[in-house]
Amino acid sequence: MLEARFTHFYNLIVIMGIAALLGFEAWLLIGLGAGWEIVHTPEGTRFEFTQGALFIALMCLVFVPLWLTHAIDLIRPGLILRIDHTGLFDRRLTRGPVRWDDIATLRLYRKGWQWVLQMDLKPAPVDWPEDYRPSMAYPIFALNRLAARWQKCPELHVGLGGLTVSDTVLLDQIKTYRPNLIQP
């Protein structure tokens, strides 16, 4: 069994990057007052804003929980990826392991600075056998699974960058359980 977590260095980089983005957004919205104003008229006072200001405010709502997640993970490192005899578990994708029997192929490709493992699942059977329990990959439990369905590409992508275990060790561990699963 192999378990991987985010490195402290990776968490620090993400935390600092998100903090810089939040600071820039706060400077735009609060410091410059860009895209919004309070208008006083004889009829009353109203708040006006542009679509850009609304977008920046909504992005703040997305970045704050992401920042908190990495800050908590820096303080209390949690399991990100586990590979064992049952399958592959990535907490960023599903709440449980994706069983080896449910994976059709694995493809390795480069995306920016990191290697990414793409899992193509076998089609879900219409009638489950009585003793068969489907893996956690079939139901949609994560936002990226839902986005993949909307984009009509239901494969799962596992980022291998920033983990405490090297890419080659992860791939070797997968090959010990399913030697012919990784496609070029």
Disulfide bonds with the S-S distance in Angstrom:
none
